Amino acid sequence: MSVSSQSVRPAVSVVIPCYNVEAFLPEVLDSVLGQTLRNIEVICVNDGSTDSTLDVIEEYAARDERIVVIDKPNGGYGHSMNRGMDIAKGEYIGIVESDDFILPTMYEKLYAAARENDVDFVRSDFTKFKTGEDGERIFWEEKLTPHSEYYNTVLNPADNLDVFNMQMLNWTGIYRTDFIRKHNIRHHESPGASYQDNGFWFQTFCWAKRIYALPEAFYCYRQDNAASSINQNNKVFCMPDEYAWIRGFLAENPALEQRFIGIFHYKKMHNLNFSFSLLAPEFQMPFLERYSKEYREAEARGELDESLFWPEEWADLRMIMEDPEGYCNNYNYHVEKQAAYEKAQAAGAFDLLRFHMRYDGLLDTLKIIVRRVLKR
């Protein structure tokens, strides 16, 4: 391990977990090292890569003393993040995924907002991107929250549970190092698993008393890396395992458990639904059976708060709890119907008519035709 010789405490320590990302590393490192906030520490954690990832990191480290290199055997994302955060010297800690990149002013603006408002962490909007068929990149901005009143003001999650519905993307912000260490906020270390950022996100929102959001996008989040967790459907129980770990965290902190158990189950539902949507058909029922069992048990303990759910969300959850097989069949029917509709719409009016006859029946198809005629 090489350690920077900087004598002044860095404003931000940026942790970059790296595993077999030789193709993406130069772009992300250039974007981090090119920050307008120069007083940063860049901690690159090589998680046992089998390609030339480590060579790229060491080449950059030889040119810039702000880079700290950790080279270790493969232990997974959570282990890499914890190792990086453990040695961070900065006032704040930032996270950048090794296949993304950031805009030059990101840490200057986040750091200024964090210091000015004396917050435990600050987050911001972000940009998604992918490469089109013509090789050109396509970018689109995403809001951290649809609530404009949540921006540019100090919030306490304990006073407003709705802030848990901000997008749970840890790398959009920076976190006060003393806050992270005071509360021993960690990533779940489960080798080979995915979604280990969920536990870190939930702990930060439970412990924080002062958070802040900036309505400006700095982080560029890649959508076309096939190795990313969001593009994998073969890790069946990674999401429920992550939430079992978070549930253990709450059990160890009774005051937090009492305040946040309801929002825990609400957010868990959303993320289990997301995970379920990625599964191959043969994995759907085993997943739903565990999902159903855990929520029946939570209901028996009085942990579910119906007031946090939209009516349709609560209805779906009840169906999963009471009839997971029926829910699975209904879900797949609607997926099939949506795919058939998109195919028919692309093919033309005759195929669209056949689609409605198959899925909606003669009477409803006639109603649809009449409505369309009247709109002309």
N, C-alpha and C positions, 0 to 999 in steps of 0.2 A: 504493500500500500504506500502510495506517495501522498504527502500532506503538504498543503499550501503553506508558504512562508509568510502569508499576510499577517501583519501585526495588529491591524485595525479590525475590530469585529465586523464581519460582513453584515450588511443590512438584511440580505436574504440568502439562505442556503437552498439551492435548487437540487432536488433529488431526482435522478433519471435512472429508473430501473431498466436494465438492458439484457435481452436474451435473443440471440440470433437476429439482429437487426442491422446488419452491415449495410444494407441498401438504403436505410433511412437515416442512419446516424449523422452523416455530415450535415444534412439540412437542419436537424434538430439542434445539433451542437453549435452550428453557425448562428442560429436564431437566438440561442440562450447567451452565447458569448458576445453577441452583438447588441445586448440590451443597453439602453441609454443609462440605466442605473449600473454603473461600473463596479460598485462595491458589492459584488456577489461571490458566493462560493458555489461551485458546480460539482455535485457528488454523483459520479457515474458508478453504478453498481452492476458489474458484469456477473450475471447469474449462471455461470458455467456454460457460456455460449460455445457452440461447436463450429461456428463459422469464424470470420475475421473481426467480429465485434470488438474484442479486446484490443486487437492491433489498431483499430481506428481510434478507440478511446485513448490509447497510450500515445498515438501520434499527435492527437490534439493536446494532450496533457504536456507533452514536451514543448509545445509552443505557447501554452498559457498556464501560468502558475495558479490560476484560480481553480483549476480542475483537481479534484481529489478522486483517486481511483480505488475502488474496492473490487477485488477479484476473488470470487468465492465459488464453491461447488453449487450446483443447481439446487435451489431450495424453494423456488416459487416466488410469485410477486410479493406476497405479504412479508416473507422473510427478507427480501431485497429492500423493501420500503423501510422496514424496521431498522435494518442495519444502517441504511443511509441516514435516517432521522436520528439515530443514536449518536452519530458523530458530528451532526450538524452544529456549526458554531454561530450561525446567523441569528439575528434578532427574530426573524420570521423564517418559516420553512415553506417552500413552494414545491410543486410536483409537476414534472413534464414527462409524458409518455414518450418513449423513444421513437415512435413512428409519426409523431405530430410535430408541430412547430409553433412558435409564438411571435407576435409582433414586437417591434423594438421597444415600445414604451410600456410594455405590460408591467414589469416589476417596479419601474419608477412610479407609475400611477397607483398601483396597489399599495406600495409601501407608504406613499404620501397619505393615502386615505386611511390606512391602518394607524399610522402615527397620529394624524390630526384628530381622529375620532376615538383613539385609545380603545381599540376593539380586540377581541380574541381572534377573530379572523374576518377577512374581507373577501368577497367573491365578485365575479363579474360575468357579463354575457360572454358568448363564445361564437365561433364560426365552424360549421361543418364543411368538409370538402371531399370531393372525389374526382377521379380522372375520367373524363368522357371518352367515348369511342374514338374521337378525333385526337386524343392525347392532351387536350386542353383541360385544365382544372375548372371545376364548377364549385363555387362557394355560395353558401347561404347562412345568414346569421340566425342565431337562436337566442331567445330571451331566457334569462335565469328564472324569471317569474313573470306571469301576465299582470301582476299587480304593480302598477307604476308607483303606488304609495310606499312600496317596500324598498325603493331605491333611495340612495342618498340620505338615509336616516338610520340611527342605531336601533336595533331590534333585539329583543330577548325571546328566544324560542319558548321558554317556559310560560311566557305571558300570551303567546299567540302560536298555537300549534300549527296553524296554517303555513308558517314559514318552512315547516318540514317538507312542504310540497314544492319548494324551490328545486330545480333540477340538481340531482345529487352527483355532481361532477367535481371531485375534489381538486382537480388541477386548474380550475378556473380562478383559484384564489391563493392566498398565503395565510399561514397560521402562526400565531405568536408561539415561539419555541418554549417559553416558560409555561404557557398555558398547556401545551401538549405534554410537557414533562410533569407538571404539577398533578395532572389527572391520569398520568400513565396511559395516554391514548395510543393504542397500537393497531396494527393491521393483523388480521387473522392469518396465522402461518399454517397453511394446509397445502403441502406440496402437490402441484399438478392441478389445483382447483382454480376456479374463476370467481369473479365478483367479490374479491377480497377488499375492494374499496368501499363496499357497503358498510362494513363494520366501523371503519374509520369515520366515514360520513356520519353515521348515527351517533357515535360517541361525541363528536365535536358539537353537534347540535344539542345533545343532552347537557353537556357540561358548560357550554358557552352562556355568558350573561350579556355579552355585547357583540353583535355581528353587524356587518355592513355589506351592502350590495351596490356595485357600480354599473350603470346602464351603458356600458361600452364593451365591445368585443375585442379581445386580445388573443385568445387561444384558438388555434386552428386544429380541429379534431378530424383525423383521417377516417373515412368511411369505407375504404376499399382495400384494407389489409386483411387478407383471408385468414391470417393467423390470430387476429384479434378475437377476444372473448365474445364480442357481440356477433361474430360471424360463425360461432361454433354451436352445434346442437347435440354434441355427443357427451356432454358432461351433465348427466341427468340430474343429480342431486346436489350440485354445487351451490345453487341458490338456497334451497332449504337448509343445507348444512351451514351456510353463512349466517342465516337468520337464527339457527339454533345457537350459534356462537354469540350472536348479539343478545339473544334471550338470556344466556348465561351471564353476560355483562350486566344486564338489568337486575338479575337475581342477586348479584353481588352488591348492588347499590340500591337498597330498598326505597330510599327517598326518590331516586330517579325512576325506579320501577313504578311507584305509585302515580307519578305525574305523567309518565310517558308510555305506559303499557298500551293504552288505546291507540295512540298514533303509531306505535311499533307494529301492531297487528294490521293497521290500515296500510302502512307502507309495505309491509311484508306481502300483503295480498297483491299489491300492484306489481311487485317484483317477481313473485311467483307466477303471476299471469304472463309477464314478459318472458320468463324462462320457459314456461309451458308452450308459448307460441313458437319457440325455436325447435321443439322436440320432434324427432321422427315418430311416426305413428306407433311403433312398437314400444316406445317409452312413455307414451301419454298416460296410460292407465296406472302403471306403477307410481308415477309422479303424482297423479291426482289422488290416489289412495292415501299416500302419505300426507298430502295437502289437506284432504278431508279430515283425516284422523287428528292432525294437529289443531285444526280450527274447532273441531268438536270438543277437544280437550280444553282449548282456550275458553270456549263458551261455558263449559262446565265450571271453570274457575272464575267466571264473571269478568273476564278480561276484555271482551269485545264491547266497543262503544258504537252503537248503530248510528248515533248522531254525526259521526265523522264520515260516513259513507253516503254517496249519492244513492237514491233509491234503486237504480239499475245495478249498481255495484253490490249493494246488499242482497238483491235478488239473486245475482249470479253466485255470490258467496254462499248463500243458503242452499242453492242447488248443488254446489260442489260438496258442501257438508252432508247433504241428505241423499244425493243421487249422483255420485261422481261419474258413473258410466253414462247416465242420461246427459249430463253436462258435456261430456266428451263427444257424444254423438251429435248433440246440438251444435257444438263448436265446429266440428268438422263439416257438418252440413252447410253452415254459413260460410266457411272458408271455400268449400267447393262451389257454392252458389256465386260468391264474389268473383272467383276465378273464371267461372263460366260466363258471367256477365261481362267482364272485361274483354274476354275473347270474342263474344258475340258483338259487343259494341264496336270492336275494331273491324269485324268482318262485314258489317253493314246491316241495313234495316231488316232484311229477311231473317238473318241469323238472330237478330235481337227479338223478333217476333217469336221465333221458335223457342228462344230462351224463356220468354215470359209464359208461353204456353206450357212449358215443362215445369217451371218452378212456381208459377202463380195461378195456373188454371185458366179456363176459358173466360169466366166471368170477370176476374180481376184483370186479365189481359185486355178485354174490351174496355174496361174502365180506364186503363192506362192509355189506350189509343184515343179515347174520347178526350181525356185531359190534354193530351199533346195536340190534338186537332184544335181544341178551344184556345190554346196558348198562341197559336199561329196568327 
